[in-house]
């Protein structure tokens, strides 16, 4: 299982578990207010793409998992792929094939953002990214509203978040062009219980 943690915890975790090599990431965030201000433009562009190009926005389906995982920069298991698609968006061409997509990690960060090369420079990556982010902030707002004191949280701004591999400079530039901001660094680590250690 992977966890997003600060580098400072690596020695402590190594004392109780075998660790996979850490994947260094940059955390990006975007606020709810900014996303909501972009929504009319996002919806208009999605409608234009459907009308002019036959590209429709919808969820990633079970049949799409293999393709998503094959083209993803970080290799996940098929089991985890099923989790990623639970909250996802993708553009499909007229034949029903995925051409751009993203899903959701267990920590509710955006996962597996990808656009096929022949569909780049059309704004599909930005639209998938922002649509997923809107989904996330709306779900968080629903959770707050259902809480015991919704008035106490209604003034708080919610942020969507995504992780970018430290070496993936083009994606980091893309995120900033889409209005996202860097919020720090962390590691993704695989933790495997160590047979010779026990956690109390």
Secondary structure, DSSP 8 states (H G I E B T S, - for coil): -EEEE-GGGHHHHHTTEEE---EEEEEEEEEHHHHHHHHHHHHHHHHHHHHHH--EEE---GGGHHHHHHH-SS---HHHHHHHTTS-EEEE-TTS-EEEEEEE-TTS-EEEEEE-GGGTTSSHHHHHHHHHHHHHHHHHHHHHHTSTTGGGTTTS--EEEEEEETT-HHHHHHHHHTT-EEEEEEEEEEEEE-TT----
